[in-house]
Amino acid sequence: MHFRRILQCLNYKQSSFRNFLLVCQKRKMCDSTENIQTADVSKLPLQDVSTIREGKAEVYLPKSVFYNPVQEFNRDLTVVIISEFTKNFINDPSHLKRIVALEENSDNNNCNKNDTVHDKSILINESLSTSTKQIKSPSVCCDNDKVIDKEETQTVEQPLEAGKVYANGVRILEGLAASGLRSVRFSLEVPGVKEIIANDFDENAVDFIKMNIEKNGVSNLMRANCGDASMFMYENREYKQGFDVIDLDPYGSPARFLDGAVQAVSAGGLLCVTCTDTAVLCGNAGETCFSKYRAMSLRSEYCHEMALRIILQAIETHANCYSRYIEPLVSISADFYVRVFVRVFKGQGKVKQSVSKLAMVYHCVGCGTFSLQRLGEKIPTKGNNFKYTPAQGPPVGQTCLHCGHKHNVGGPIWAESIHNKDFLKQVLSAVEANNYHVNTKERIMGMLSVACEELSDVPLYYVGDGLCDKLHCVAPSLMQFRSALLNAGYEVSMSHCVKNSHKTNAPAEFIWDLMREWIKEHPVSEKRLQPGSVVKAILDKKPTHDVSFEIHPDANPPSRKQGLLRWQINPEPNWGPKPKAKIFNENNLESKPKTIKVNKRKHEKPERDLKAYPCKNLKIGKCELGDSCRYNHGIVEADKVKETE
């Protein structure tokens, strides 16, 4: 009996190992470009495959592969930002050091151990942001039987060009490529690139990526890979295999990809992340937000900027586990998604500062006033050293100081700047100079101009319409509200997230004093002043600040003066997020459509037999249906007979 159990265990282990080998073999076949049979577009029905043109790319798109035309702005912005980042990064010392280390490692692997002089190949740096090319030629001299390499540098003017392979250019990974449109555009429009890998888990999508590579003639730069995005990033997280740019644009939440991404991106590299689960990030399901991003979201007027700061906090938290930290370049909340571009650096000293960069949010459920509480404090000591201590708080009492209601607690969120102003100006200058031919140029100019005007040291914002809704009063104009803040000596800016938003360093006490003075000239209806209401609690307090609504010369922001396209109207009917791509079926290119259940929660009522009820129309002599009537005529006729008797 004991011997039989041992045999069973051995058979189980052999079957498990056999299954493991089958999985590895299938994955190896998926990764290789020779073993996958590429689908032939000519054999497919015309209604199954369409051709999409965007930027300089033209790609095949089957119905089974996800594509959303609304996110063209997202893709255009990504092309511009990666291009400008590449111009700066390609001359970054850390990147050049890594390139030299890779070259030396490859030389050492190719040379013999008995050789005393290593013949190094010429290293060409064709990718300087100053549009120069450095040719490094080695000269060898011997001193005490030691070999010393000296490099002579010759500088030649040479602009960067898109579509060319640069030996020390950037390596780009698109983790969830779908049709590969984004990667094809990178190959055709982003200069200074060494290699682009378009990865997708769906074999059908990878087949179309390969066809799109051939169609656009970018096989020298781009290649396809079939595999799980997280696993592929984990496999390439070593120093020699990391990516300089990683683009993650999933359907829904990117939470499960962040851990691999912060490890696979090179030091100083760029991480581009999209989140389309804005309902979760904006407070509709705080518990779900915490399970994905380790932060509690709040339903508030400033929820869109809070969504950006939650995802930045999530990336920072993942990076800190590996002695890394982030520096946001651009953070955008647009349409139905949020998009962040952050650089990831190494440094344990900077990682310690993360505790002072995160904060909790106290939000009043009555009037909407908010306060931030940092998780830690950064205290300078001797020299350039710092000491980190827990923060002291909370900044609010048991109830709100202004309306007497309780607070909700959200966060932690990223409390530092969400943009790099210098980089924003660089991108705006390049777009304005028509360096990039993108269809959404006007919107990029408007959106980034507003982002560049934002106060970098003021998290979150107030919305003018939201304040007036709490008090049930007429809203002051944008110029009047901003002038009152500027006349009092405070700073104010708009937010790119929402119209009529106000980011200001003015305390909440002044904001409500401003509204009290405004209501003196525009009174609230008496029926709104009910005991215990937010309106009565706020208006019963006397103002303690002087408020002037005289128009300030700086009240009108520059982006508004120039008439830039800041908040775009929905461009087409039925606009918004598209349904998820259909699961690929090996027998058919398109899986069977799912049946839509309408009112599935309502129980279907059984049909009643109406023949049990008399016909009311026959009683008054108006029914002409006869035996085809749904109701019973016999009961009516029997009643008439009884009445005659």
Number of C-alpha atoms within 10 A of each C-alpha: 5 6 7 9 10 11 11 11 11 12 12 12 12 12 12 12 12 12 12 12 12 12 12 12 12 11 14 14 14 20 18 12 17 9 10 15 11 16 16 10 15 8 7 12 9 10 8 13 17 12 9 13 10 16 19 14 20 17 23 19 22 22 16 22 24 17 18 10 14 17 16 16 18 21 22 21 21 20 23 23 23 25 22 19 20 25 21 15 24 22 18 14 11 14 20 16 11 16 18 13 14 16 16 15 12 12 15 14 9 11 14 11 9 6 8 11 15 16 13 16 12 11 16 14 20 25 28 23 19 13 14 16 20 18 16 17 16 17 11 12 12 10 7 5 8 10 13 13 15 12 12 11 12 11 11 12 12 14 15 21 17 16 22 19 19 20 16 25 26 25 21 26 28 24 25 22 29 28 28 30 25 24 32 31 23 28 31 20 22 25 24 29 29 19 22 25 20 26 27 23 17 19 20 24 26 30 20 24 30 21 20 23 24 13 15 16 15 20 17 14 22 26 20 25 24 24 20 16 23 16 11 18 25 17 14 17 18 14 15 13 15 23 27 25 24 26 23 21 22 18 17 15 19 19 19 12 19 23 20 20 32 31 25 27 28 28 22 22 26 29 28 22 25 22 23 19 18 21 18 22 33 24 21 14 15 20 15 16 27 18 11 18 26 19 24 25 29 25 20 18 20 22 21 26 23 29 28 25 28 28 29 26 25 20 24 24 23 20 23 19 13 15 16 23 28 26 19 18 22 22 25 22 22 18 20 16 22 23 21 22 25 24 22 24 21 17 13 13 13 14 20 18 17 20 18 20 20 24 23 20 24 23 22 23 18 17 24 20 23 22 19 23 20 22 19 18 17 18 10 11 9 7 6 6 10 15 12 14 13 12 15 11 11 13 12 17 11 10 13 20 16 19 23 19 18 17 21 12 16 22 25 26 28 26 25 19 20 26 23 17 18 11 17 19 14 14 23 20 13 16 19 14 9 10 11 17 13 20 13 14 19 15 17 23 20 22 23 24 21 22 26 23 17 23 21 17 13 17 22 23 24 23 18 18 18 18 19 16 14 15 22 17 19 14 19 17 12 16 17 19 24 27 24 22 24 22 19 15 11 14 16 25 23 24 25 25 23 20 14 16 22 23 21 24 17 16 11 16 14 18 19 20 20 21 22 21 19 20 19 10 8 14 13 16 9 8 6 14 17 11 9 11 17 19 22 16 18 21 21 11 13 10 17 10 14 12 20 18 19 14 16 16 11 13 19 16 16 13 20 13 8 9 9 17 18 22 16 12 8 11 9 8 6 8 12 16 16 13 10 12 13 16 14 18 12 10 7 8 20 16 14 11 7 7 6 7 7 7 8 8 7 7 7 8 6 6 6 7 9 12 14 12 14 18 20 14 14 18 14 8 8 10 13 10 12 11 10 8 14 15 21 19 22 14 14 17 14 10 12 12 9 8 8 6 5
